[in-house]
Amino acid sequence: MRKDGGAMKSKSGEIKGNRCSKAFKSLGKTSGRRKAMPKTVELEIIQAMDRSKKNVELLRAKREVDQRKLHQPFDF
């Protein structure tokens, strides 16, 4: 896979269309070319989003546990 996320290149070499920075915008909609970006990039982005979502959920769970510990009286 190319570094620019499989982006289309014009003859002069500058990147046309979607690179990875713009990839999130094109996830939902399809462009004139049927797919706005290659499947592999799309999958990578979706996996990354899942990963970050899991991390957020873990952090939230940890925070809730910490809050509970704060409110309980200490029993030694």
N, C-alpha and C positions, 0 to 999 in steps of 0.2 A: 504494500500500500504506500502511496506517496505521502510525503510529509504534509502537504496542503490539504489532506483529507479527500484526495481524489477529485480536486476541483478542476473545472475546465480551464484551459489556458489558451490565450490568444497567441498569435504568431510571435508577437513581441515579447511574450513571456509573462505578462502580468496576469493575475488570476481573475477569471470571470466568475460571476455567480457566487455561490455559497462556499465560504470556507467554514472552518469549525466554529469561529466566533459567531457567525450568522446562522449556524446549524439549528439552534434552538427555535428560531423564528420559523424555519421551513419545516419543522417536524410535523406540524398539524396540516399544513396546506401543501398541495402538490403544484408544481410550476407548470409552465408550458411543456417542457420536457416532463414526461410522466412523473418521474421521481426527481425531486429537487436535489437529492444527494444520494451517494451510494449507500446500499443497505448496511455495509459493515460500519460506516461512520454512525449511521442511525442507531444501530445496535449498541455500539460503544457508548453513545450518549445516553441511551435509555438505561444501560447498565450503570453508568456513572450516577444518573439521577436516582436509581434504586438504592445504590450504595449510600449516597448522601442522605436519602430518606431514612434508611435503616439507622445511620449514625445519629440522625436527629432524634429518632424514636428512643434509641438507647440513652442518649443524653437526657431526654425528658424523663425516662423511667428512673435514671439515677437521681435526677433532681427531686423527683417525688419521694424517693426513699430517703434522701437527705432531709427533706422537709419533715417527713414523719419522725425521723430521729430527733429533729429539733424540738418537736412538740411533745414528745413523750418524756415523762420524768425519768431520770436516770435510775436504773435499778442495778445496784452492784451486789 
